[in-house]
Amino acid sequence: MNLIADTAGYETPEIPDQIPVRLATAAPALWRVIDRSGRVIGHLQAMAEAAGVRYRARRFHAPSRAFRDLGEFWSAADAVDCLRFAR
């Protein structure tokens, strides 16, 4: 897997309206997932594969001061749901 380095023409993933979050660009191919109250609940990272784009759900772990990967998904909505329900 490779991170998507060239994001020219690469757009923010579509998240269904019924999922109560919004995405804010944090870096190329990386978005902050923000809940309805304005709290960052994690990050969504796009990764290029031969079969398409996969999305990694990541969350910051304060005690270790590092990000932890929660899973990789073919759908951005599934990755966001992982962040929402793994709180």
C-alpha positions in Angstrom: 0.0 0.0 0.0 1.1 3.5 -0.7 -0.2 6.8 0.6 -1.6 8.9 -2.1 1.2 11.5 -2.6 -0.2 13.4 -5.6 -3.6 14.6 -4.6 -4.2 16.8 -7.6 -7.8 16.1 -8.6 -8.3 13.9 -5.5 -11.4 15.1 -3.6 -12.6 14.7 -0.1 -14.5 11.4 0.2 -18.3 11.4 0.1 -19.9 10.6 3.5 -23.6 9.9 3.5 -25.7 12.8 5.0 -27.1 10.5 7.7 -23.7 10.1 9.3 -23.4 13.1 11.7 -19.8 14.0 11.0 -17.8 16.3 8.7 -14.4 16.0 7.2 -11.7 18.7 7.4 -8.5 18.5 5.3 -5.5 17.9 7.6 -2.9 17.0 4.9 -2.8 15.4 1.4 -5.0 12.3 1.6 -5.7 12.9 5.3 -8.8 14.3 6.9 -9.9 15.0 10.4 -13.3 13.4 11.3 -15.3 15.9 13.4 -18.5 15.0 15.2 -21.6 17.1 15.5 -20.3 18.8 18.7 -17.1 19.9 16.9 -14.8 17.3 18.6 -12.2 15.6 16.4 -12.9 11.8 16.8 -10.1 10.6 14.6 -8.5 10.8 11.2 -9.4 9.3 7.8 -6.3 8.4 5.6 -6.5 7.4 2.0 -4.1 4.8 0.6 -3.7 3.8 -3.0 -3.8 0.1 -3.9 -3.9 -1.7 -7.2 -7.6 -2.5 -6.7 -8.5 1.1 -5.7 -8.4 3.4 -2.7 -8.6 2.1 0.8 -9.3 4.2 3.9 -7.6 3.8 7.2 -9.3 4.9 10.4 -6.8 6.3 12.9 -7.2 7.7 16.4 -4.7 9.6 18.6 -3.8 7.8 21.8 -2.8 10.5 24.3 -0.9 8.3 26.9 1.5 7.0 24.2 1.4 10.2 22.1 0.9 8.2 19.0 -1.8 7.4 16.4 -3.3 3.9 16.5 -4.8 2.3 13.4 -8.3 1.0 14.0 -8.8 -0.6 10.6 -8.6 -0.3 6.8 -11.8 -0.2 4.7 -12.8 0.0 1.1 -15.4 2.6 2.0 -14.8 6.0 3.6 -18.2 5.7 5.3 -17.2 2.4 6.9 -13.9 3.9 8.2 -15.8 6.8 9.7 -18.3 4.4 11.3 -15.4 2.6 12.9 -14.3 5.9 14.4 -17.8 6.7 15.6 -18.6 3.4 17.2 -15.1 2.7 18.7 -15.3 5.5 21.2 
